[in-house]
Amino acid sequence: MAEYYLKTPLEKDEILKLKAGDTAYITGEIFTARDEAHLRAVEYMEEGKTLPFEFNYGVVYHCGPLMKKENGWKAVSAGPTTSARMNRITPKILEKVEVMGIIGKGGMSDEVVEALKGKGAYFAYTGGAGALAAQSIKKVKAVYWEDLGMPEAVWVFEVEDFGPLIVGIDAHGNSLYSEIEKKIEENFRRLLQKF
């Protein structure tokens, strides 16, 4: 497996090089978004409104950070949230972009795997490592939609070598999560045959 150092905005040829199982680090601007922010973003897109942040060529981090106001905002903890919560809305967003990166935990649905083909990658970040993730955040550039509350607001971060991230789903339709599910099923069938 290869190791990559990516910069935002993402470049399509860089995303297409990635293979499921590779390791990556991201430097540049990323933004957080969870359920409520995804729903509002799609509403904006459908109504033709301009978003205050950019999914296209960007990196969205499924995260509800713990923030502290101290001479501006500072991230105390910024661990990933379960990405499956965004399964139903993510394909709608991917229809409207050319390139996109997603960071989260736990993988995403087959529909998202399909929607990422040719344009995006899903990067897995270790759950429970929120304090470590916060160390890679060099600056809080902006916060949008604060009315949604701290964890649901969109936080724009400047990060340096954010990771290590594992490419869980690549732009070629390969998913580590699907491979693991198949192996579990195979092992379960083998066990059943013994009884």
N, C-alpha and C positions, 0 to 999 in steps of 0.2 A: 504494500500500500504506500501511496505517495503522501507527501506533506506539502501543503500550499499556504502561501501568505497572500491573502486577497485584500484589495483596497476598494472602498466605495467611492463613487458609484461603481457597481459591478460591471464587468465587461462580459459579453455573451461568450466569447471564445474561452475565457477563463472558466466560466460555469460549465461549458461543454467538456472541458478537460477532466472535470471531477468525476470520480467513480465512487460508488457506495463503498464505504470502508476507509476511504482516505481521511486524513486529518487536515484541518484547516484552521487558520487564525485570521481574524478580520480586523483591519484598521480603517478608521474613517467614521462616517456617520451611520448610526443605526437608530431605529426608533421602536419603542415598545407599543404593543397593541394586544388587547385581549378581546373577549366577546363583544362588549358594548362598543368599543372603538371600531371593530370590524363592521358591525351592523351600521353604525353611523357613517363610516367611510363608504359603504356600498350605497346607502341612501344619497350621499353627496354625489357619487358617480352617476347614479340613475337620474338625479335631478339636474345634472350638468354643472354642479357647483365645483369650485376649485378646492382641492384638499390643501390644508396647510403643511402637509408633508408629502413625500413622494414614494409610492410603492414601486413605480417603474425604475428599474436599475438600482433599487434600494434593498435594504435588509430590514425585515420586520422581526422583532424579537417578541415571542410570546412570553411576556413577563409582566408581573404586577409589582414593581419595585417598592421597597421601603425607602422613603426619601426623608431627608432632614434639611430644614431651612437654616442655613448658617453661612452668612455672607453669600447669599444665593442658595441654590439647591445643591445638595450632595446626596449621592446614592449610598445608603448604608448597606443594603442587601438587594441583589438584583438576580435572583435565581429564576429559572424557567418555570412556566406553568404548563399544564398538560395541553399539548397542541390539538388533541382530538376534539377539544371543545370548539375549535375553529373549522372543523371539517366541512360543515355545510356551507359556510360563507366563502372559504378560500378559493374554490374554483371560480366563483364569480369575479373575484379580484384578479385572478390569474388570466382570465379572458381579456382583461384590459391592459395588460403589461407585456412588454417584450422580454424583459429579464427581471428576475426577482430572487432574493434569498430569504429563507425563513429559518429562524433559530427557535428551538423549543425542546420539549422532552416528550418521549413516549411514541413518536411517530404520528403518521396521519393516514387517512383512508385511501383506498384504491382510487377513488375519484380524484383525490389530490395528487397522487402519484401520476395519474394520467395527465392531469392539468399541468404538472411541472415539466412534462416532456418537451425538450427542445428549448426550454426557457428558464428553468429554475432548479434550485437544490434546497433540500431540507437538511439543516445542520443540527445535530443533537448536542445539547449541553447537559452536563451532569446535574441532576436534581440534588438539592441539598447543599449546593456550593455557591449560594447567593453572595456570601461575603467575599469569596474569591472573585466572582464575576464583577463585583463592585470595584475591585482594585484595578480592573482594566478600563474603567470609565474615567477618562481624563477631564471631561467637562460635560456639564448639563447645558446643552445649547438652547433648549426651549421646552415648554410644556404646553400642550393643547388639550382642550376639552376637559379642563379641571372640574367642570360640573359633574363629570362621571365619577369623581372620587379618585384618590391617589392611585390605587392599583389599576383602575380602568382608564385613567387619563393616558394620553400619548406623550411619552417622554422622549425627547431627541437627545441622544448621547453621542459624544465624540469618544471613540474607543481606540485603544492601541493593543494590537495582538490579542484580541478578544478570543479566548479559547483555553484549552484545546477543544475544538469542535470536531465531531465525527460526521462525515457525510452519510446520513442515514438513508436519504433518498436522492438519487442523482437525476440529471436531466435526460437520462436514457431509459427511464422506467424501472430501474433497479432499486429495490428497497430491502435494507437489512431486516426490517421488521417482518416483511413477507417471508424472507428466507428462514428466519427464526421460527415463525408460525408453522411453516412446512416441516421443519425438523422436529418440532414438538409433536405435531400430528403423527409423523412417521414413528417417532419413539413411542408414542401412546399406542399406536396400532401394534407395534412389536410387543409391547407389554401385554396387551389384551390377548395376543395369540399364545402367550405362555400360560394363560389361565383357562 
